[in-house]
Amino acid sequence: MKDIWKEDIEGVKKVNKKKIAITIIVVILVVAVIVVVGLYLSNEMVREWMDKNIFRKEVEQDTAATIELNEEQSRKCICI
């Protein structure tokens, strides 16, 4: 006598859960990168925050303090 339930199970393809999980993770990462790049390019506040906190970039202004050295002062060094 044939087992009806066994035939149904054998006819179904097994799904590789590992491949599906990796594919979902890759898709989520790609979407996240696209969203972050879109925000960076379109929103000035996001760009300033990312430059300051993530990329550690500081924007200099014209009123920043500067130190000017003469050539004579730069040649004189104290060597220990």
SVG drawing of the C-alpha trace seen along z (x, -y; Angstrom):
<svg xmlns="http://www.w3.org/2000/svg" viewBox="-2 -86 72 88">
<polyline fill="none" stroke="black" stroke-width="0.4" points="0.0,0.0 1.3,-3.4 1.8,-6.2 0.0,-9.2 1.7,-11.7 5.2,-10.5 4.6,-11.1 3.5,-14.7 6.6,-15.4 9.0,-14.0 7.5,-16.1 8.3,-19.4 11.7,-21.0 13.6,-21.8 14.3,-25.5 17.9,-26.4 17.3,-28.6 21.0,-29.8 20.8,-31.2 17.5,-32.9 18.9,-34.5 22.1,-35.7 20.1,-37.1 17.7,-39.0 20.7,-40.4 22.4,-41.6 19.2,-43.2 18.7,-45.0 22.3,-46.3 22.0,-47.5 18.8,-49.4 20.3,-50.9 23.4,-52.1 21.1,-53.7 19.0,-55.5 22.1,-56.8 23.7,-58.1 20.4,-59.7 20.1,-61.4 23.7,-62.6 23.3,-64.0 19.9,-65.7 19.8,-66.9 22.3,-69.5 21.8,-68.9 22.4,-65.1 25.5,-65.9 26.9,-68.2 26.2,-65.7 27.8,-62.8 30.8,-64.9 31.4,-65.9 30.5,-62.7 31.2,-59.9 33.9,-61.2 35.5,-63.5 35.7,-66.4 35.8,-69.9 34.9,-72.9 37.3,-75.8 36.1,-79.4 37.9,-82.5 37.8,-83.9 39.8,-80.9 42.9,-81.7 46.1,-81.1 49.8,-81.1 52.2,-82.5 55.8,-81.6 58.7,-83.4 61.4,-81.5 63.9,-82.5 61.8,-81.2 61.2,-77.9 64.9,-77.3 65.7,-77.8 64.8,-74.6 65.8,-73.4 67.2,-69.9 67.7,-67.9"/>
</svg>
